[in-house]
């Protein structure tokens, strides 16, 4: 072998030996021969403050500090973090365990080799309270938009709800249409076999949490013609392809019932069903102040309602036409009621007055409303309602009632555009309309509004600073 060849081999061997010892030294420096020394927090997030949203911490590794900003009004006393740390390390308190963050919290990360590092976590509320924000119409089938739907019939569309990925609208007072939420177009209808009785036969529609569809008639007892009893009915469809069954039947000789109704919960499990008596149409001087409440327990309907008198409302003893009642949840301790003669009112479950929206001087909105929905999202409690003000004005109204119904101010109220703008007059003799919601991820809610003869439209509700 030549000297030059031997030199090249020697140099190569020396390089391999140097590389080997260099890697060994790096290993010793970083982790030791067998155990890791790493004590890092890699991420620190809160995922349960708002559905569909994650509030991520800012990691300062040099100072072993985490800062997290959460929405205004967040309760800091029992937040549950999701924490990622170095491989083979442990942390105390553990990830997924509630902690009090009203003061800076200390977390101890312990490496595999026993090395520890204290981390300080600071959680702060945003300086500004987010406000509700209503989008322009996603689609607008009204005189101010693309024109009213072709399936509208005179005074025939009164109720709407969302479920199973579709919209359901009562039509012609005797049908239920299935609509696409993408554009409001008709894509089908429900089987109406055996549906009978009432004026109208089909007045309002609700979707249970189990996806079954329910619809009611409207009945009004009168002494004319001998005063024959009337029967309020609710029909149930298991799905969009099934025939209806008579789910509830309530006969009376006194009331008007079924202008609207509400299903809260799952009729296959536990639920509450509400309807109200406010004013008769055939005899307008005959008025009431009653909410009828049926309960469903374990999928079994109690056919006898609890009758709740709404009482103690200042300057008012009766509800007026098109009354509506709502609960936030089946187990709620508060009942909300509304009608064309009464502004939104909150009562105890026995009907005793608690609060009313301060709109006596029409400083919030000028006119009456009836059907409404109440829900919570993004840390807020929200009320949405149809506003069929007149032949030349109709709108969607969104109200932030987070601070209490009685504390609503003009800043808490959003009025949509006037759907009748520039259209001339289109009558809505029943002053009827309804709303439906579909909560989405990422702090958004789809809101749909139906106003008889005048509009069907879709909006997106969010919050913004």
RALINMO-V680376 format. One record per residue. N is the residue number from 1. RES is the residue in one small letter. SS is DSSP state (h for helix, s for strand, l for the rest). D_LAST is the distance of its C-alpha to the last C-alpha in whole Angstrom. Layout:
N_RES_SS_D_LAST ; N_RES_SS_D_LAST
//
This chain:
1_x_l_80 ; 2_x_l_80 ; 3_x_h_79 ; 4_x_h_76 ; 5_x_h_75 ; 6_x_h_75 ; 7_x_h_73 ; 8_x_h_70 ; 9_x_h_70 ; 10_x_h_70 ; 11_x_h_67 ; 12_x_h_65 ; 13_x_h_66 ; 14_x_h_65 ; 15_x_h_62 ; 16_x_h_61 ; 17_x_h_62 ; 18_x_h_60 ; 19_x_h_57 ; 20_x_h_57 ; 21_x_h_57 ; 22_x_h_54 ; 23_x_h_52 ; 24_x_h_54 ; 25_x_h_53 ; 26_x_h_49 ; 27_x_h_49 ; 28_x_h_51 ; 29_x_h_48 ; 30_x_h_45 ; 31_x_l_46 ; 32_x_l_50 ; 33_x_l_52 ; 34_x_l_51 ; 35_x_l_48 ; 36_x_l_44 ; 37_x_l_43 ; 38_x_l_39 ; 39_x_l_37 ; 40_x_l_33 ; 41_x_s_30 ; 42_x_s_29 ; 43_x_s_25 ; 44_x_s_24 ; 45_x_s_21 ; 46_x_s_20 ; 47_x_l_20 ; 48_x_l_20 ; 49_x_l_17 ; 50_x_l_16 ; 51_x_l_18 ; 52_x_l_18 ; 53_x_l_16 ; 54_x_l_17 ; 55_x_s_16 ; 56_x_s_18 ; 57_x_l_20 ; 58_x_s_21 ; 59_x_s_24 ; 60_x_s_26 ; 61_x_l_30 ; 62_x_l_32 ; 63_x_l_30 ; 64_x_l_30 ; 65_x_s_27 ; 66_x_s_24 ; 67_x_s_20 ; 68_x_s_17 ; 69_x_s_14 ; 70_x_s_13 ; 71_x_l_10 ; 72_x_l_10 ; 73_x_l_13 ; 74_x_l_15 ; 75_x_l_19 ; 76_x_h_20 ; 77_x_h_24 ; 78_x_h_25 ; 79_x_s_22 ; 80_x_s_24 ; 81_x_s_24 ; 82_x_s_26 ; 83_x_s_27 ; 84_x_s_30 ; 85_x_s_32 ; 86_x_l_35 ; 87_x_l_38 ; 88_x_l_41 ; 89_x_l_39 ; 90_x_s_38 ; 91_x_s_35 ; 92_x_s_35 ; 93_x_l_33 ; 94_x_l_33 ; 95_x_l_30 ; 96_x_l_29 ; 97_x_l_30 ; 98_x_s_27 ; 99_x_s_27 ; 100_x_l_26 ; 101_x_l_23 ; 102_x_l_23 ; 103_x_l_25 ; 104_x_l_25 ; 105_x_s_27 ; 106_x_s_30 ; 107_x_s_31 ; 108_x_s_35 ; 109_x_s_36 ; 110_x_s_39 ; 111_x_l_41 ; 112_x_l_44 ; 113_x_l_46 ; 114_x_l_45 ; 115_x_l_43 ; 116_x_s_40 ; 117_x_s_37 ; 118_x_s_34 ; 119_x_s_31 ; 120_x_s_28 ; 121_x_s_25 ; 122_x_s_22 ; 123_x_s_19 ; 124_x_s_16 ; 125_x_s_13 ; 126_x_l_10 ; 127_x_l_10 ; 128_x_l_6 ; 129_x_l_7 ; 130_x_l_4 ; 131_x_s_6 ; 132_x_s_9 ; 133_x_s_9 ; 134_x_s_13 ; 135_x_l_15 ; 136_x_l_18 ; 137_x_l_21 ; 138_x_l_22 ; 139_x_s_25 ; 140_x_s_27 ; 141_x_s_30 ; 142_x_s_31 ; 143_x_l_32 ; 144_x_l_29 ; 145_x_l_29 ; 146_x_l_32 ; 147_x_l_34 ; 148_x_l_34 ; 149_x_l_36 ; 150_x_l_39 ; 151_x_l_40 ; 152_x_l_39 ; 153_x_l_42 ; 154_x_l_42 ; 155_x_l_40 ; 156_x_l_41 ; 157_x_l_37 ; 158_x_l_35 ; 159_x_l_34 ; 160_x_s_31 ; 161_x_s_30 ; 162_x_s_29 ; 163_x_s_30 ; 164_x_l_32 ; 165_x_l_30 ; 166_x_s_31 ; 167_x_s_31 ; 168_x_s_34 ; 169_x_s_35 ; 170_x_s_38 ; 171_x_s_40 ; 172_x_l_43 ; 173_x_l_43 ; 174_x_l_45 ; 175_x_s_43 ; 176_x_s_40 ; 177_x_s_38 ; 178_x_s_37 ; 179_x_s_34 ; 180_x_l_32 ; 181_x_l_28 ; 182_x_l_28 ; 183_x_l_29 ; 184_x_l_31 ; 185_x_l_34 ; 186_x_s_37 ; 187_x_s_38 ; 188_x_s_41 ; 189_x_s_42 ; 190_x_l_43 ; 191_x_l_46 ; 192_x_l_47 ; 193_x_l_51 ; 194_x_l_52 ; 195_x_l_49 ; 196_x_l_51 ; 197_x_l_51 ; 198_x_l_48 ; 199_x_l_47 ; 200_x_l_45 ; 201_x_l_46 ; 202_x_l_42 ; 203_x_l_39 ; 204_x_s_36 ; 205_x_s_35 ; 206_x_s_34 ; 207_x_s_33 ; 208_x_l_34 ; 209_x_l_32 ; 210_x_l_35 ; 211_x_l_35 ; 212_x_l_38 ; 213_x_s_38 ; 214_x_s_39 ; 215_x_s_39 ; 216_x_s_41 ; 217_x_l_43 ; 218_x_l_43 ; 219_x_s_47 ; 220_x_s_48 ; 221_x_l_51 ; 222_x_l_53 ; 223_x_l_57 ; 224_x_h_58 ; 225_x_h_61 ; 226_x_h_61 ; 227_x_l_58 ; 228_x_l_58 ; 229_x_l_55 ; 230_x_s_52 ; 231_x_s_50 ; 232_x_s_46 ; 233_x_s_46 ; 234_x_s_43 ; 235_x_s_44 ; 236_x_s_43 ; 237_x_s_42 ; 238_x_l_42 ; 239_x_l_41 ; 240_x_l_41 ; 241_x_l_44 ; 242_x_l_46 ; 243_x_l_48 ; 244_x_l_46 ; 245_x_s_48 ; 246_x_s_48 ; 247_x_s_46 ; 248_x_s_46 ; 249_x_s_48 ; 250_x_s_49 ; 251_x_s_51 ; 252_x_s_51 ; 253_x_l_53 ; 254_x_l_51 ; 255_x_l_47 ; 256_x_s_45 ; 257_x_s_43 ; 258_x_l_40 ; 259_x_l_38 ; 260_x_l_36 ; 261_x_s_35 ; 262_x_s_33 ; 263_x_s_34 ; 264_x_s_31 ; 265_x_s_32 ; 266_x_l_35 ; 267_x_l_38 ; 268_x_l_40 ; 269_x_l_39 ; 270_x_l_38 ; 271_x_s_36 ; 272_x_s_36 ; 273_x_s_37 ; 274_x_s_36 ; 275_x_s_38 ; 276_x_s_38 ; 277_x_s_41 ; 278_x_s_40 ; 279_x_s_42 ; 280_x_l_45 ; 281_x_l_45 ; 282_x_l_49 ; 283_x_l_50 ; 284_x_l_46 ; 285_x_l_48 ; 286_x_l_48 ; 287_x_s_44 ; 288_x_s_43 ; 289_x_s_40 ; 290_x_s_41 ; 291_x_s_38 ; 292_x_s_40 ; 293_x_s_39 ; 294_x_s_41 ; 295_x_s_40 ; 296_x_s_41 ; 297_x_s_42 ; 298_x_l_43 ; 299_x_l_43 ; 300_x_s_45 ; 301_x_s_45 ; 302_x_l_46 ; 303_x_l_47 ; 304_x_l_48 ; 305_x_l_44 ; 306_x_s_43 ; 307_x_s_43 ; 308_x_s_41 ; 309_x_s_41 ; 310_x_l_38 ; 311_x_s_39 ; 312_x_l_38 ; 313_x_l_36 ; 314_x_l_36 ; 315_x_l_38 ; 316_x_l_38 ; 317_x_l_41 ; 318_x_l_40 ; 319_x_l_37 ; 320_x_l_38 ; 321_x_l_38 ; 322_x_l_36 ; 323_x_l_35 ; 324_x_s_33 ; 325_x_s_32 ; 326_x_s_29 ; 327_x_l_29 ; 328_x_l_26 ; 329_x_l_28 ; 330_x_l_32 ; 331_x_l_32 ; 332_x_l_30 ; 333_x_l_31 ; 334_x_s_29 ; 335_x_s_30 ; 336_x_s_28 ; 337_x_s_31 ; 338_x_s_30 ; 339_x_s_33 ; 340_x_l_34 ; 341_x_l_35 ; 342_x_s_33 ; 343_x_s_29 ; 344_x_s_27 ; 345_x_s_29 ; 346_x_s_28 ; 347_x_s_32 ; 348_x_s_33 ; 349_x_l_35 ; 350_x_l_38 ; 351_x_l_37 ; 352_x_s_37 ; 353_x_s_34 ; 354_x_s_31 ; 355_x_s_28 ; 356_x_s_27 ; 357_x_l_25 ; 358_x_l_25 ; 359_x_l_26 ; 360_x_l_30 ; 361_x_l_29 ; 362_x_l_27 ; 363_x_l_25 ; 364_x_l_22 ; 365_x_l_24 ; 366_x_l_27 ; 367_x_l_29 ; 368_x_l_30 ; 369_x_l_29 ; 370_x_l_30 ; 371_x_l_29 ; 372_x_s_26 ; 373_x_s_24 ; 374_x_s_22 ; 375_x_s_20 ; 376_x_s_18 ; 377_x_s_15 ; 378_x_l_12 ; 379_x_l_14 ; 380_x_s_14 ; 381_x_s_17 ; 382_x_s_17 ; 383_x_s_20 ; 384_x_s_20 ; 385_x_s_24 ; 386_x_s_26 ; 387_x_s_27 ; 388_x_s_30 ; 389_x_s_30 ; 390_x_s_34 ; 391_x_l_36 ; 392_x_l_33 ; 393_x_s_30 ; 394_x_s_28 ; 395_x_s_24 ; 396_x_s_22 ; 397_x_s_20 ; 398_x_s_17 ; 399_x_s_17 ; 400_x_s_14 ; 401_x_l_17 ; 402_x_l_16 ; 403_x_l_17 ; 404_x_l_20 ; 405_x_h_22 ; 406_x_h_24 ; 407_x_h_20 ; 408_x_l_19 ; 409_x_l_18 ; 410_x_h_17 ; 411_x_h_13 ; 412_x_h_14 ; 413_x_s_16 ; 414_x_s_15 ; 415_x_s_19 ; 416_x_l_19 ; 417_x_l_22 ; 418_x_l_25 ; 419_x_l_27 ; 420_x_l_31 ; 421_x_l_30 ; 422_x_l_33 ; 423_x_l_35 ; 424_x_l_37 ; 425_x_l_38 ; 426_x_l_38 ; 427_x_l_39 ; 428_x_l_37 ; 429_x_l_40 ; 430_x_l_39 ; 431_x_l_35 ; 432_x_l_34 ; 433_x_s_31 ; 434_x_s_29 ; 435_x_s_26 ; 436_x_s_25 ; 437_x_s_23 ; 438_x_s_23 ; 439_x_s_20 ; 440_x_s_20 ; 441_x_l_19 ; 442_x_l_15 ; 443_x_l_13 ; 444_x_s_15 ; 445_x_s_17 ; 446_x_s_20 ; 447_x_s_20 ; 448_x_s_24 ; 449_x_s_25 ; 450_x_s_29 ; 451_x_s_31 ; 452_x_l_35 ; 453_x_l_36 ; 454_x_l_33 ; 455_x_s_30 ; 456_x_s_29 ; 457_x_s_26 ; 458_x_s_23 ; 459_x_s_19 ; 460_x_s_16 ; 461_x_s_14 ; 462_x_s_11 ; 463_x_s_7 ; 464_x_s_4 ; 465_x_l_0
//
